Amino acid sequence: MSKLVPLRSVLIFGGAGFIGSNWANFLLKNSDARIHIFDNLSRDGVSRNLQWLKGEAGDSGRLKVTIGDVRDAALVKRAVQSASEIYHFAAQVAVTTSVDDPRFDFDVNVGGTLNILEAARASGRHPFLLFTSTNKVYGKLASLCLEKRPKRYCVIGDPGVDESQPLDFYSPYGCSKGAADQYVRDYSRIFGIPTVVFRMSCVAGPHQCGNEDQGWVAHFLYSAMHGRPVTIYGDGRQVRDVLYVGDLVTAFDKVRSQLERTAGQVYNVGGGLSNSVSLLEITDDIERVAGARLCYEMEAARLGDQLYYVSDHSKLTRDTGWRPKVSLPSALQKMYSWSKEHCHEVGSIAAPIVLFKVQEVPEAVS
């Protein structure tokens, strides 16, 4: 008699957001998992993502939605009880917001994460838990020896930042995500919950509602397309590596399927040196793709900004065989093509982050 394979029960905190909705769609198309989305719908555009997922799920009965906040410990505990896998993407995402209101930032990023971890521990199921952290846990990276070139900063002979880089939380946002990062790691060591932490660089792709605080690639591209000027803070030579969201969700799938190697690990995840770009350089890339020039003005650098960050993802590649496949020009082209099909949605993306009242949708939504 063949052994029955337990049904995957996947809970995604922040599941209506950019990364969460792309991951949920991947699961709907490539697995038989039942998916539970938990989101407060606080970010502009995520309600449209939710409608998209409901259309993809159809009448399969595989999609359930709870509208709620990770700060609500009781609601989180109820959601976690039956989960075999948890993906924690819910967060306060802006450095600027964390500087304006550090308490709110702490309550969401640290308190919300602890609520999820405690619920996972109390469930007794030892569910797999993946947490998306940030490169901001490495601080300003002042030890890097930078060379200033006309359009970018460079680190000569450096393949990128790996996981041996000392933690140096900088800004309330860096502190809150860093604390959450360490809690997730420690719950694997102390309580035996198989967790994985992704310290991520910039991610871009379809269904991203970018603004100047988060999702800057989408913000730049869609602003150029609609003739909206943007503000570049600092001299524009700041460098990031950009990872296409389709490659990111493949990385999620890889680490989950190889838990014998990945459980308890921390990975730096990004597009790597070949997909690195400065703010000034990407304006040329956007013009080539969109046929429109991005207009911008310059202002002083913001607190907590890194002049240079490029991920060294070699540890993740060694453990799982994963590597990014979509180049930055291809990612921009995919985003442009998607946005042309959804111009009524993209044109309205400009609103700041606002909190909504917490409520629960108790029944499955499909």
N, C-alpha and C positions, 0 to 999 in steps of 0.2 A: 504494500500500500504506500502510495506516495505521501510524503509529508506535506501538510497544508502550510502554505506561506501566509503569515499574518498580513491582513490588509493594512496598507499604509494609511495612517490618519495624520494628516499634515496640518499644523497650525501655524499661520503666518501673521505675526504681529507687524502692523504696518503693511498689510497685504494689499491695500488698494493704492499704495504709493508706486513710484516709478519702478524700483527694484522688485518690490513685493508682487506687483501685478505681472511683471514679466516672468517671475519665477512661477507664479500660479498658472499662468498660461502655458509655460513649458510643461508643468506637471499634468495639466489637462490634456495636452497633446501627446505626451510621451510616457504616461503611466496610468494605472487605474486607481491612483490615490484619491481618497476623499480629502477635500481641502476646506479648511475653516479659516476665513479671513477675519481678523480682528483689527479694526481701524477706527480712529475718531473722525475721519474725513475732514481733518483740519487744514489740509493744504489744497490750494486751488488746483482743480483739474482731477483730483483723485476720484470724485464721484463719477466722472466720465470713464475712468479706468474700471471702476466697479461695474458700470453698465456694460462695458466691453467684455469683461470676464463672464458676466451673467449670460451674455449672448454666446460666448464660446462654450459655456457649460450646457446651454440648452436645457432640455428636460431630463438630463442624466441623473439629477439628484446628488451630484458629487460636490456641489458648492454650497457652503453655509457661510453666513455673514453675521458678525456681531459688531455693532457700532458701539465702541467703548474706548476707554482710556487706560493705558497701562498703569496709571497711578491708582486705579481702583483694584485693590488687592483681591477683594472677594470675587469680582467679575473675572479677573485674570485666573484665579484658582479654578473657577467653574469651567473656563475655556480649556485649561490645560489637562483636566482630569482624564480625558480619553485620548490624548495625543500621543502618537508614537514618535513624531518628529516635530520640533519647534524651530522656527526661523524668526529671529528677533531683529526686525528692521525698524521698529518704531523708535523715534528719537526726536529730540529738539536738535535741529541740524545746523543752526547758524551761530557762528562765533559772535556776530554783532548782538544777537538776542541774548547770548550768554553773558556778555559784558553789561548789557542793560538790566538783566534780571537773572543774576546767578542762582537765586533760590529756585525759580521755576526750572531753569536748566538742570539743576541738581535733582529736583523732584522727578522730572521726566526720565532723565538719562540714568541716574543711579537708582533712585527709588523704584522706577518702573522695571528696571532690570532685576533688582532684588526681588520684586514681586513675582516675576516670571521664574526666577531660579528657585525661590521657595515653593512656588506652586509645583514645579517639576519635581523637587525633592519630596514634597508631601504626597504626590501621586503614587509613589512607589514603583513607577513603571520604568524609571531610568531612561526617559526619552532622549534621543539625539537632539542636541541643541546647537544651532549655529548663530553666532552673534557677529554683526557687521560693525567693527570698530573703525578707526580712522588713522591716517598718517599723522594727525595732529598730536597723537600721544608721544611723538618724538620731538615735540617742541620746535624751536626755530632752527635746529641743526646748525648752530653757530660754528661747529667744528669743521664743516665743509669748507674747503679752499676753493672759492669761486673765482672764475675769470669772467669779467664783463665783456660781452661782445655786442655788436650793434643792436641785435634784436633778442638776445637771450643771455642768461647766465649759463656757464658750463662748469662741470667738475672734471678736470682732466684725468682720464684713465680710470674713472669710477663707474662700476657697472650699475650702481643704484644702492638704495638703502635696504639692508637685510634685517632679519629679526634680532641680530646681535647688537643693533644700535641701542644705546641706553635710552630708557624712557625719560622724558623731560616734559611733563605736562605744562602747557603754556596756554593761558586763557581759561576762563571757567569752563568753556566747552571742552578743551583738551583735558582738563581735570575730570570732568564728569564722564566723558567717554573712556578716559583712561582708567578711572576707578571701576566702571562697569566692565571693561575689558578684563581687569584683574580679578574681579568677582567671578566672571564666567570661567576663567582659567582655573581658579581655585576650587570651584564647585566640582570640577572634574577630578582634581587631586584629592579633595577631602571627602566628597560624597559619592564619587564614582559615577557621576553623570557624564556621558560621552559628549563633550563639548568641543567646538572648534571656533576659534576667533579669526576673523579676516580683518586685518588692518589695511584698509583700502585707500587707494588714491582716487582719482577722478573717474567716474563712470558716466557714460553717455549712451543715448539710444532713444528709440521711439517710446512714446508715452511719458516722457520726462517733462515736468512743468518747472523749468529752470527760472531762477531769478538771480539777482546779483549776489545773494547770500549763499545759494546752493544750486548746483546744476548749471555752472557757468557756461559750459559748451553749448547747451541748448539755449540758454539765455542769449548768448552772442549770435548764434545762428538765426533764431527766430526774430531777434531784434533787427538783424540785417534784412531779413526777408520782408519785414513790415515797416521798414524805414524808421525804426525807433533808435535813437542814440543810446549808448551805454556809457557807464563810468568805469574807467580802469584806475584802480587804486595802486599807487606805486609807479614805477617807471615802465611797467609792462613787460619787463624781461623775465618775470617770474616763470619758472618752468614746472610743468606737471606732466605725468604720464597719464594717458587717457585709455580707459578700457571700455570696449563695447559691451553693452549689457548682455548680449547673447553669449559672449565668452564668459561673463561672470556667472550666469546661471549654469553653464556647463561645469564651472568650477564647483558650484554648490553640489551638483550631482556627483562629481568625482569624489569629493571628500566624504559624502554620505555613504557612497558605495564601497569605500575602502577604510572603514573605521578601525580596522586592526592596526593601521598605520597613522591615521589622522586624529583619533580621539585624544583630547587633551592638548592638542597642538595649536600654536599661533602661526598664522601665515601672513606675510605681506603680499598683497594682491593688486596688480595694476597692469597697465599695458606694456611697461618696460621701456627701455631706452629707445627702441625703434618707434615707439608711439608717444614719445615725449614732444612737447611743444610749448612755446611761450605764448603769453597773451598777445603780444604783437605779431608773432608768426601766424597764429591761427586766423587773424583777420584776412591774410592773403589766401589761406586755405578755404575760408568761407566764401570769399569772392569767387574763387574758381568753381565752387560747387553751386552756389546760389545765384551767381551773376549779379550780385549786389554788394556794394561796399559797406562795411560796418563803420558807422560814424561813432566816434567816442571822444570823451573829454578825460583829462587826467586829474586825479586828486591825490592827496597824500596817502601813503601806505596805511593799511589798517592794522590794528593790534593783532598779534598772533599769526600774521601771514608768514609763510615760509618762502624764501626767495627761490629755493630749488628743492623739489622732491621728485625722485624717480624710484619706482619700486624695483627691488631685486626679488623676483618671484621664483628663484631657483629652488628654494626649499619645497614649495608646492609642486613644482615640476618634478623634482626627484621623488616625492612621495606618491604622486598620483599620475604623472605623465601629462598633466595639463599644461598648456601654454596658450596664450592669446593667438587667435587666427585672423581676426578682422583688423585691418590697418586703420589708422586714423582717417585717411581720406575716404576709405570705404564706409567707415562709421558715419562720417558727415553726409555722405551720399545717401545712406539708408535713412538717416534722420530727415534729410531734405525730402526724399521721396515720400516718406510717411507723412510729413507735415503738409505736403501738397494735397494729399488725400483727405487731410483733417484740418484744412485751413481755418474753418470756423472755430475749431477748438484752440489751435495754436495762436491765433490772433488775439484771443482774450487772455492769454497767460501773461499776467503782469502783476497780479495781486500779491500782497504780503501774506505771511503765515498768520492765521487767526484760529483761536481755539473754539471748538463747538461744544455744546452741552453733551454730556455723556448719556447715552441711553443704550439699551440692548435690543437687538432684533432676535427674539428667542428661536424662531423657526428657521429652517433652512431656506435660503433664497437661491433660486436657480432659474 
